[in-house]
Amino acid sequence: MLFSTKVVSASGNLMLNICDPELVDKTLHDGDTKIKINPNYYAERNVDEHEAKTLLTQCNSINMVGEKTVSLAIGLGIGSEKSIRRIEGVPFLIVFKM
């Protein structure tokens, strides 16, 4: 299983943008909410599940989209089910670690 990722380092913090690869370049709508899964933002490189788990645990803030991605994070204890927003049925979750 692969995940599309981009890691951004700023001021000593690591931000991870991660999604299910099949969502890259799609636009999701839900009422006034619109999210574009931009390849420049999410798809710097594809990683396997092992590396995705490492990135999810190491990064300070995480922006994630997709069933596989959000399920992996929740399985690692990152984020909570009640914080998941669905846009066109696709889970979207942002986590900031303190």
Secondary structure in CASP SS format (residue, H / E / C, confidence):
PFRMAT SS
TARGET T0000
AUTHOR 0000-0000-0000
METHOD secondary structure of the structure
MODEL  1
M C 1.00
L E 1.00
F E 1.00
S E 1.00
T E 1.00
K E 1.00
V E 1.00
V E 1.00
S E 1.00
A E 1.00
S C 1.00
G C 1.00
N E 1.00
L E 1.00
M E 1.00
L E 1.00
N E 1.00
I E 1.00
C E 1.00
D C 1.00
P H 1.00
E H 1.00
L H 1.00
V C 1.00
D C 1.00
K C 1.00
T E 1.00
L E 1.00
H E 1.00
D E 1.00
G C 1.00
D C 1.00
T E 1.00
K E 1.00
I E 1.00
K E 1.00
I C 1.00
N C 1.00
P H 1.00
N H 1.00
Y H 1.00
Y H 1.00
A C 1.00
E C 1.00
R E 1.00
N E 1.00
V E 1.00
D E 1.00
E H 1.00
H H 1.00
E H 1.00
A H 1.00
K H 1.00
T H 1.00
L H 1.00
L H 1.00
T H 1.00
Q H 1.00
C C 1.00
N C 1.00
S E 1.00
I E 1.00
N E 1.00
M E 1.00
V E 1.00
G C 1.00
E H 1.00
K H 1.00
T H 1.00
V H 1.00
S H 1.00
L H 1.00
A H 1.00
I H 1.00
G H 1.00
L C 1.00
G C 1.00
I C 1.00
G C 1.00
S C 1.00
E H 1.00
K H 1.00
S H 1.00
I C 1.00
R E 1.00
R E 1.00
I E 1.00
E C 1.00
G C 1.00
V E 1.00
P E 1.00
F E 1.00
L E 1.00
I E 1.00
V E 1.00
F E 1.00
K C 1.00
M C 1.00
END
